[in-house]
Amino acid sequence: MDEDADTVEDGRDETANEQSDRNWNEMLQETRIVQTGTQILSGFLLTIAFQPRFTTLSELQHDLYLLLVLAATVTTALALAPVVLHRRLFRQHEKREVVDRGHRLLSCALVGLGVVMTGTVLLIFDVAEGLDGGTLAAAGVLVVLLLLTTLPARQARRAGSRSRS
């Protein structure tokens, strides 16, 4: 969270501690969603190596698979990190720091999840339809993900400019 977020009036009558508690609870709900998505994709990826067709993957597909397993593992760790941070700083009166760091970690996990989603589509379509189909499908997913992340950023900028007016 940036410091400007503290100065924005949102109509709530809450102390800084209450705001941190609310922000933590909201982030925890988001973390659960990211963790679930990452775990499902990770589980899917882990099962691929045990399928009979795995030995027929091209070198590119095999390398992509291994990169995706690593990316999914790192993304899972990033999604779990805010909870670990909370446990390590529990009762240390550092809730604001936990929320701020957790926000950054969860943002990185969301980027990682986008990478894993896009790469998984690339791998599946490459195996099923060939590299051209995989590239096209992955590019489509990437465009959708970028649009879904840029639209809220634009809305936040507009809301910020309206509140300053």
N, C-alpha and C positions, 0 to 999 in steps of 0.2 A: 504494500500500500504506500502511496506517496503521501507526503505531509500535507498536501493540499486537501486530501480527503478529510482531514481533521477540521478544516476550516469551512467546509461546505455545510450549509444549514439544510438539513433534510426534514425538519419539522419534528424530530424526535427530542424528547426531553430526557436525556440520559447522561450519566457521568462518563468520564473517559474509561473507567473500568467496565461499566455496563456496555459501552460501545465495543470494547475489546472482547467481552464475553459474547456479545451478539455476533460480531464478525467471526470469532472463532467457531461458533456453532454453525454459521452459514458455510464457512470454509470446510468444516468437517463433513457436512452433507455433500458438498461438491467433491471432496476427497473420496467419499464412499463410491460415488458414481465413476470417477476416474479409475479407482482401484478395480472395480468390477469389470469395466471395459478392458483394462489392461490385462487382468487375470484371465479373462475369457480368450483374448487374442493370444496370450502367452501359452495357455493350455492347448489351444488349437495348434500353434506352432510346434510345441513339444511333441504332439502326436504324429506330426508329419514324418519325423525321422524313423518311426517304427512302422511305416506303411511300406508294402512291397515295392511300390513304384518309386520310392525315394532313391533307390540305386540308379534309376534311369534319368535323374535330373542332370541337366548340363552343368558344366563348371560354373557358369554365370548363375544359374538357379541355385546351385549348392552354396555358392558364396553369398548370394542374396539371403538365402535361408539363414545362414550362420549370423550374418549381420542383423537380421530381424530378431533372432533369438537374443542377441546381445542388447539390441535396442529395447526390446520388450523387458528384459531383466533390469536394465538401467531405469527405464520408465517406471517399472513397478517399485523400485527402490526410491525414486523421486516422489512417487505418490504416497509411499509409506513414511517418508522423512518428516512431514509435519507432525505426525503422531509420535514418532520417536523424539522429536524436538520437544513436544509437549511433555512427554514422560520425563525427559532429562531435566527440564526446567520447572517441573511441577512444584508448586508452593514456593517458588523462588521470587514471586512478584514480578515476573517477566512476561506476563500475558501479551502485552503490546508487542514485544520482541518476537514472541512465538507467532503471533498473527502476521507480523510483517515478513518474517523469514518463511513462514509457512506459505504465505501468498506467493512469494518468489519461487519456492520449490514446487508448488502446485502448478504455477504457470509453466515451469520447465517440463513438468510431467505432461501437461496438455500438449506441448510441442512434441514431446516424445511419442505420445499417443497418436498424434497426427502422422508422424513419420512411420510408426509401426502399421497404422491403418493403410496408408498409401503404399508402403512396401509390400504388405500382405496382398493387397489387390494386384499389384504388379506381379508378384510371384504366382498367384493363382491363375490370373489371366494368361501369363506367359506359359505356364504348363498346359492350360486348357486350349488356348487359342494361338499361342506364339508370341514372340516378343513385341511385334507391332500392336497386337491387341492388348497386351499387358501394359505397354507404354501409354496407349490411348486411354485405357481404363484408369490407370494410376494418375495420369494428368487430369482426367475428369474429377477424380476424387480430390486431388490436390486443389483444384480450382474451387470446388465446393467448400472445402475446409477453409481456404483462404477467405472466401466470401463470408462464411459464417463467423470468422474471427474479425474481419475488418468492419462489418456492419455495426456490431456493438461499440467498436472504437469510435466510429463516426458519430453514433448516437451520443456517446459520452462527451465528445467534443462539443456537439451542439447543445447538450444540456448544460455543460460548463459555461459556454458563451451566453446562454440565456440567463443563468443565475448571476453572471457578472453584470448583465445589462440592467 
